[in-house]
Amino acid sequence: MPDYLDAFTWEYCSAGYAVLEHRLSQRPFRVVRAYDPDGRMTPGYAKTWTRDEWEWCVLPLNRASTFQTYRPLELGRPQLHREFAQTEPTPEGVVSFANRNGLLGFFRSVLPDHPSDTGDGAEPLTWWYREITAMRDAIALWEQHVYRVEGHRDTTDLVSAVNVALQDRVIQRVVWNENHREFDSLPLPINLVGALWLQLSWAMGRAAKYAKCPNCGRTIEKASGRLTGKRDDAVYCNDKCRIAKNNSLRSQGIALLRQGKAMKQVAATVGVELKRVRTWKAQIAARQLRGR
């Protein structure tokens, strides 16, 4: 992911979010890549809600409360689009994601020269569900291609899905690069949902691979060099998890050795190399000598 995306900022309500039945504004919105009445993704779809039309929406608990600004695409956090895809399409799942990352921004743009209508900050819950499903489907198609799943060589559906999702959500802009003292022409997301799809497109472009941290279960990206700081043989998401997992394995191994288990049996049970078990055995012997 290019370094300039680190500058993209978004916000979330510190008071949290809730799903409530909500009457949306009567004025029409120019929705940025949302859904028409048939559930199709449609760019610039104009929707006018009538006076008596109510929808279940996710919205801030208190719009007067503090909003925290953060960088969704900061370096070292390249898997936010996967966290979104793993979100359960339920009110509880949507609220959990919104509490950490904010609204998706269907009615909002961070670009000052792009149409935006923040309204009352409510977003239809059904649009979240469809967006989660669309991201899941796109990632599934991509993984079928990356891992060469038999019968899934055609990339047409994947290319179409991602390009449709990016349209009107990511816009080419000319910006002034203060560090290099020159102009840059860059694709910039206008809201959080655009940033998520742009993040997926960058991952596809560099054929990123993912794995689960064996300690905390967090998704980590591998073989992307400076973008995440993870080598292609990385196992843990950070040193804290690596140390915690090693300490846990060591405690299990030493307990088994003290029960009189053979070293090969301990290595197989704990899932480590035999030389590590020999080290633990030597540590037990050294402690026994010091205790005499």
N, C-alpha and C positions, 0 to 999 in steps of 0.2 A: 504494500500500500504506500503510495507516495507520501513524502513527509508533509506536504502542504495540507493534507487532510487533517493533520493534527490541530489545525487552526479552527476547524468547524466546531462550533459550540451549540449546545442545546440546554434546556432547563427542565427541571422537575419540581413539583410542588412539595415543599417540606412537610406540609400537613397531610400529604397522601392523597389518594384518589378513591373513588367509589363508583359503583354502577347503580344508576338511578333511572327511573322512568322520567324522561325529560322532554319538554316541548321545545323544539328547536325554533330558532328565529324565523319570522315570516319572510324576511328578505332573501333573495336568491344568493347562493354562494357559487363562485367558480371553484369547484372542487378540483384539486390537483391530483390527477390520476386516481379517481375513486371508482364507484360502481354505478351502473345505470339500473333501472328498475328490474331488469332481467338478471342481475348479478354479474354482468360482464364488466371487466376493467375498461374504462373509457376515458381518454384524456380530455381534460377541461369540461367534464360533464356538469351542466348547470342544473341545480336542484332547488326548487322552491318548496318549503314546507308550509302546509296550510295551518290555519289557526288551531284546528282540532287534532292535528297529527302529532302523536307522541311516539317516541322511540326510546328503547333502553340504551343508555349512553354511559360512557366512562368520562368522568369529569373531576376536576379538583374539588376536594372537600371544602376548601376555603380559598377562594381566589385572592383574598386580601392578605393571605399569609406569604411568607418568604418563598421565593423561587430560587433554587440552587442551580448555578451554571456549572456545566461540566463539558468534557470533550469526549463524545462517544467513539470517535475514531482515533483516539490517541494511540501512539506507538505502543506495542505490547498488549493491545486489546483487539486483536483482529477477528475474534470469533463472536462478536455481538450479534451478527445476523443469525448465527446458529443458536444462540441463546433465545433469540426471538422465535425461530422455527420450533424450538423445543417447548415453547410456552403452550400450556394447555388452553385450547379454545373454550374457556369457561370464564364466567365473571371473575372467579378467584384468580385464575391464571393471568388474565388481562390486568387486573389490579396489581398483582405482584410485579409484573414487568413494568407497568406505569410508575409504580412507587419508586423503582430503581432508576428508570430512564426517562420518564415523562410521556406525554402523549405522542402519537405518531406524526401529527401535524397535517392532517388532511386539509384543514382550512387555513394553514399558516405557511408563510415563507420567511426565511431569515434574510433573504436578499431584499434590500430596500427598494429596488426598482421592479420588483415582481409582485403581481397581485396577491394580496393577502387579506384575510378576514378572520381575525381571531374569535369574533363573536363572544360567546359565553364559555368557551373552552370545552364544549361537549363534543364527543366523537361517537357516532353510532357503533354499538357493540358488534353488530353484524359485519361492519367493515373491517374491524380488527380480526374477526374470525376468518374472513375471506383472505385477508393479507397473510395471516399465519399459514393458512393452507397453501397459498400460492408460493410462499417461501419454502415450505416443506417440500412441495412438489418439485420446485426448481433444484433444490439441493439433492433430492433423490435422483433426478435425471442426471445431474452433474456427476454424482458418485457412480452411477451406472456406467457413465462414459469413462471416468478416471480409472475405475477398477475393471474396465472391460467386461462388464457383465454380458454374458452371451445373449444375443438377440437385441442388444441395445446399442447399436453402432450409430444410428441416425441422431444427429444433433439438432435437427430442425426445431423440434418442440422446445428444447432447452434454450436455444438462441432466441426464439420468438418470445418465450415467457420472460426472459430477463430483459430483453430490449423493450417489451411492452411496459414492464414495471419501471424501467428507467425513464421512459418518456415523460416529459413535463415535470419530473422530480429532480432531475440532474440537468443543469444548464451550463453550456459553455460560456465562460466569462473571461474577459481580459482584466488582470489585476496587476498592481505594481508590487514587485518583489523588493522589499526594502533591503534585505540582506545582500542580494546580488545587484541591486540598483539597476533593474531592468524590468520590462514587461513580461508577464507570463500569460499564456492562454490555457485555461484550466477548466475541467469539468467540476462543478461545485454542486453539492446537494442543497436543496432549498429547505428541507425539513428532515426529521429523523428517519421517516420511512424511506426517503430517497437515499439517505446515508447508508441504511442497511443494505439496500439493493446495490449501491455502488460498491460497498465493501465486498459483497458476494462477487461482483463482476471482477474486482481486482484479484480476489482469491482464485477465480477461474482462470484468469489470465496468466497466473504464475503456477498453476497446477498445485495449489497448496494441499497438504495432507494434514489430517487431524488425528488426535488420539486423546484418550482420557487419562488424566493424572491418576495414578494408582492410589494416591493418598486421599485427595479431596474430591476426585471425580470431575474436576473442572476440565473443560475442553481446551486443549493446547494445540497451537499450530506448529508444524514442524517444517524444516527445510526452507525457511523463508529469511534466513540470515538476519540482517540488521533490522528488519521490520518487526521481529519479535524477540530477537536475542536467543532463539532456540535453534540448536543444531539439528541436523536431520536424524540424529540418534538420541535426541532429548527424550527423557522419560517423564520427568516431573515438571510442574508448572513453575516452581521456584525452589530456592535452596531450603526454605522453611519446610516445604512438603517433603523434599528429599531427606532431610535430617529426621523429620518426624517418622517417616516410613521406615528408614533404616533403624531407628531406635526401637520401633515396634517389632521389626523382624528380629533384631538382636535379643530383645526381651523374650520373645517366643522361643528362639533357639536355645538360649541359656537355660530356660525353664525345662526344655526337653532334655538337654544334656544332663542337668542335675537329676532328672528322673532315671538316668542310666541308659537313655536311648543311644544307639550307634550314630556316629557322625554322618554316615551316608543316609541313614533314615531321617535324621534331622534336616539335612540339606534338601531332601525330597519333600518333606512335609512343609517346611517353611518356604521353599522355592528359591533357594540361593545356591551359589557355587560352593563346592566342598571346601575350598580354601578359606572362605569366610567362617565356616563352622570350625575349622581348625584354629582360627584366630580366637573365636569365642572360647574354645576349649582351653587355649593357652591362658586367656584372661582369667578363667575360673581357677586354673592351677596357680597362677600368680597371686590371686586373692587368698587362696588357702594357705600359701606359704607365708604371706604377710600376717595372716591371722594367728600363726603359731607362736 
